[in-house]
Amino acid sequence: ATATAGPRSFSAAEVRARCAQGACLVTCHRRLYDLSGFVRLHPGGEQLLRRRAGTDVSAALDGPPHRHSENARRWLEQYYVGEIEPGDEQVPPRGRTGTGVGTGYRGTQGYMQSLWGASEQTDLCYRTVDVEKDLVDWQKPLLWQVGYLGEKYDEWVHQPVDRPIRLFHSDFLEFLSKTAWYVVFMVWTPVVLYLSWVSYTSLAQGNTRLFSSFTTEYSIPVHKYYFPFIFLLGMILWSLLEYLIHRFVFHMKPPASNYYLITLHFLLHGQHHKSPFDSSRLVFPPVPASLVIGFFYGVLRLLLPAVLGLSVFVGGLCGYVIYDMMHYYLHYGSPRKGTYLYGLKAYHVKHHFEHQRSGFGISTRFWDYPFRTLIPEETFKKED
């Protein structure tokens, strides 16, 4: 077969055999999709998709409990592999459905090859979503192309795809723009611990007083026992800053006529919305992060006494590390149904696929309430 030969047909027996080997195949109006590499990423949880392996999901796409967006339906088409033979539309698998799944681009590809075999990759790679005809050339770095999209940029960047992105021609700059999730933890956690110790021991000397630059008579001493509360204040301030940056910086709508603002938006956040499961671009790389973190430290030093500013700063830095770890988990984790993280994952995925102008809270939904950007709950009419 050739890549242009068209979709192949699958019998019910063949689909059952694939599912028994560990694949997660579903159908939608006779169209067959292989979701094996996506099950861990699904916001409804891995087991939900596993239970639907071998069945028609067309009704489930309309809900309840969730009505899938146009972007979600477009996303599904990336996993299209062929057609079900007439009369075999409903093919529930017999035996086990398997538990091994790919958890990223490399894992997905290797896992599918183990199921389908190298000889069938032409069938597996048959795609309705044709990136060859996209508005950009995916064989080249995207950063310098997106600015030319103009008024088409906003719609294009909010139509997510399941493929990695290259930003720069330079391998060095490309390397600096990517980060594994654990690098953030390894780099910044020792900094948080060290600065926490410095802050606490400095406060223990008893020389820190609030408002001392304005008055000595009414200045307030800051004891070492206040450190946990100041640290917590820093975390709270970070959560607010997280919301404000996400809403007003990352989700600014650049003018269609401004090539440079479109390019800047794509560099800061647009590339994440275009490829939300690119595992190397889910956390902030330490090199550019250090510049931003240094800026906020300088602001706090100007506004507060040195030790007090450092105590607030280290709490905010801890909040940032937790935020980055949670953001990665909300994309690649599989939280248990009913838990806080399960609801937060579903909330964040809705932000990516349907509600890009709301749901700006990531580590918490708290600030979406007072700023009235909460994603509304879906309601379904009861049928008689």
Number of C-alpha atoms within 10 A of each C-alpha: 11 9 13 9 10 14 20 16 16 18 16 19 14 14 24 22 16 20 26 17 18 21 29 29 28 29 23 20 13 20 19 26 22 25 24 29 24 22 24 23 21 20 24 20 19 20 16 13 20 22 13 18 28 28 18 21 17 13 11 14 16 12 14 13 12 15 15 16 15 12 16 18 12 15 17 19 18 20 24 25 25 22 19 23 14 11 10 13 21 17 21 19 23 13 11 12 22 15 14 14 21 19 20 21 17 10 13 17 15 15 20 21 15 13 15 15 12 11 10 12 17 18 21 22 15 22 18 14 16 9 14 10 9 10 14 16 13 16 10 14 17 20 20 18 17 26 23 18 18 15 15 13 20 16 9 17 19 20 18 20 21 17 16 19 20 17 20 16 13 9 11 9 11 13 12 12 20 19 17 15 20 12 14 20 16 11 12 17 16 11 15 19 13 12 18 22 13 15 23 20 14 18 22 15 10 12 11 20 18 16 15 14 10 9 10 11 8 11 14 13 14 18 16 16 11 12 21 15 13 21 24 18 17 23 22 16 16 21 22 16 14 20 23 16 13 17 18 11 13 18 18 15 13 20 14 16 13 13 17 15 16 28 20 17 20 24 18 14 17 23 24 22 20 21 21 20 23 21 20 18 21 23 24 21 19 18 10 11 13 12 11 11 15 10 11 14 18 13 12 17 16 11 10 15 17 14 20 23 20 24 30 28 30 24 25 27 24 22 23 22 20 16 19 20 18 20 20 19 17 25 21 21 20 20 20 14 14 8 9 11 19 18 16 21 27 17 23 23 20 19 19 22 20 17 19 17 14 19 26 29 24 23 22 18 18 15 19 17 12 8 11 10 17 19 20 10 7 10 11 10 6 5 4 3
